[in-house]
Amino acid sequence: MLQGFSTHQISKFQEMEIFLRNYPRNAEVLDFVILDSQDEQQGDNLAGYLRSKSSLAFRDTKVIHLYTPTTNSGQVFATNKMPNIVRMTKPPRQAKILQTLAGLKNIQISISIPTSEITKAKESLAAAQRTLFGNVLIAEGGSFLFPL
């Protein structure tokens, strides 16, 4: 889904904590962290942790929090408490993810997906992929509690 991006996939939150704590201060900017978790607090904690770091690599890092909306929870992530977090429902669609990443990087693209013209849709998506790039951390599962 993120072909062309420089990605690093982490399956445990403990690994993500170590990865972020050891991320070199002078390393490339980490543009996005895609977090797959049902826990709203985990997304808020991650966004707060990244904002609290003085590293230039995290200065503009955005958290994309993927979740599955459920009716049992009462409230389905109605508000964002942190300015650098975006919540998206699962399953994520490639066009929606790319459009969100582009919007967060202030890249103006429009992906029109005609219902009867599949080829044009693929071309629009291919153009978006050529235009958009960045470093992305993908994390899912487990528990994530960074002290702020």
C-alpha positions as CSV (number, residue, x, y, z in Angstrom):
1,M,0.0,0.0,0.0
2,L,2.9,2.4,0.7
3,Q,5.1,1.3,-2.2
4,G,7.7,4.0,-2.9
5,F,7.8,5.2,0.8
6,S,10.7,4.4,3.1
7,T,8.9,2.3,5.8
8,H,9.8,0.5,8.9
9,Q,7.3,-2.0,10.3
10,I,7.1,-2.8,14.0
11,S,4.7,-5.3,15.5
12,K,5.1,-4.6,19.2
13,F,4.8,-1.3,21.1
14,Q,7.8,-2.1,23.1
15,E,9.9,-2.3,19.9
16,M,8.4,1.0,18.8
17,E,9.3,2.6,22.1
18,I,12.9,1.5,21.7
19,F,13.0,2.5,18.0
20,L,11.7,6.1,18.8
21,R,14.0,6.5,21.9
22,N,17.0,5.4,19.9
23,Y,16.1,7.4,16.8
24,P,19.2,9.6,16.0
25,R,18.6,13.3,16.6
26,N,20.3,14.1,13.3
27,A,18.5,11.3,11.3
28,E,16.0,11.9,8.5
29,V,12.7,13.4,9.5
30,L,10.1,10.8,10.4
31,D,7.1,12.2,8.5
32,F,4.4,9.8,9.7
33,V,3.7,7.1,12.3
34,I,0.8,4.8,11.3
35,L,-0.7,3.3,14.5
36,D,-3.1,0.4,14.3
37,S,-4.8,0.3,17.7
38,Q,-8.3,0.3,19.2
39,D,-7.1,2.3,22.2
40,E,-7.6,6.0,21.7
41,Q,-5.2,6.8,24.6
42,Q,-2.4,5.0,22.8
43,G,-2.7,7.4,19.9
44,D,-2.8,10.4,22.2
45,N,0.2,9.2,24.2
46,L,2.2,8.6,21.0
47,A,1.4,12.0,19.6
48,G,2.2,13.7,22.9
49,Y,5.5,11.9,23.2
50,L,6.6,12.9,19.7
51,R,5.6,16.6,20.4
52,S,7.6,16.5,23.6
53,K,10.9,15.5,22.0
54,S,13.3,18.2,21.0
55,S,14.5,16.2,18.1
56,L,14.1,17.9,14.7
57,A,13.3,14.4,13.3
58,F,10.0,14.5,15.2
59,R,9.1,18.2,14.9
60,D,6.5,17.7,12.2
61,T,5.7,14.0,12.6
62,K,2.0,13.2,12.2
63,V,0.3,10.2,13.8
64,I,-2.3,8.4,11.7
65,H,-4.3,6.3,14.1
66,L,-6.2,3.4,12.4
67,Y,-9.1,1.9,14.4
68,T,-12.2,-0.2,13.8
69,P,-15.4,1.7,14.8
70,T,-17.5,-0.3,17.3
71,T,-20.9,0.4,18.7
72,N,-20.0,-1.0,22.2
73,S,-17.6,1.7,23.0
74,G,-20.2,4.4,23.2
75,Q,-18.0,7.1,21.6
76,V,-16.1,6.4,18.4
77,F,-13.1,8.7,18.7
78,A,-15.2,11.8,18.3
79,T,-12.5,14.3,19.1
80,N,-8.7,14.7,18.6
81,K,-7.0,16.0,21.7
82,M,-3.7,16.5,19.9
83,P,-3.1,18.6,16.8
84,N,-0.6,16.1,15.2
85,I,-3.0,13.1,15.1
86,V,-5.5,12.0,12.4
87,R,-7.9,9.1,13.1
88,M,-9.0,6.9,10.2
89,T,-11.3,4.0,10.3
90,K,-10.2,0.5,9.1
91,P,-9.9,-1.0,6.7
92,P,-7.7,1.8,5.2
93,R,-8.1,2.2,1.5
94,Q,-4.9,3.1,-0.5
95,A,-6.4,6.1,-2.1
96,K,-7.6,7.5,1.2
97,I,-4.3,6.9,2.9
98,L,-2.4,8.6,0.1
99,Q,-4.8,11.5,0.1
100,T,-4.5,11.9,3.8
101,L,-0.6,11.7,3.7
102,A,-0.6,14.3,0.9
103,G,-3.0,16.6,2.8
104,L,-0.8,16.4,6.0
105,K,2.2,17.3,3.9
106,N,0.3,20.2,2.3
107,I,0.5,18.6,-1.2
108,Q,-2.6,19.4,-3.2
109,I,-3.7,16.5,-5.2
110,S,-7.1,15.3,-6.3
111,I,-7.7,11.7,-6.9
112,S,-10.9,11.2,-8.8
113,I,-12.0,7.6,-9.1
114,P,-14.5,7.4,-12.0
115,T,-16.9,4.4,-11.5
116,S,-16.7,3.3,-15.1
117,E,-13.2,4.3,-16.0
118,I,-10.9,2.0,-14.1
119,T,-7.8,3.0,-16.1
120,K,-8.2,6.7,-15.3
121,A,-8.4,5.8,-11.6
122,K,-5.2,3.8,-11.7
123,E,-3.4,6.6,-13.5
124,S,-4.6,9.2,-10.9
125,L,-3.4,6.9,-8.1
126,A,-0.1,6.3,-9.9
127,A,0.4,10.1,-10.2
128,A,-0.3,10.5,-6.5
129,Q,2.3,7.9,-5.6
130,R,4.9,9.6,-7.8
131,T,4.3,12.9,-6.1
132,L,4.1,11.8,-2.5
133,F,7.0,10.4,-0.5
134,G,8.3,10.3,3.1
135,N,9.4,8.1,6.0
136,V,6.7,6.1,7.8
137,L,6.7,4.0,11.0
138,I,3.9,1.4,11.2
139,A,3.0,0.0,14.6
140,E,0.2,-2.4,15.6
141,G,-1.0,-4.5,18.6
142,G,0.2,-4.5,22.2
143,S,0.1,-1.6,24.7
144,F,1.9,1.7,24.3
145,L,2.5,4.0,27.2
146,F,5.2,6.6,26.8
147,P,5.7,8.8,29.9
148,L,5.2,12.4,29.0
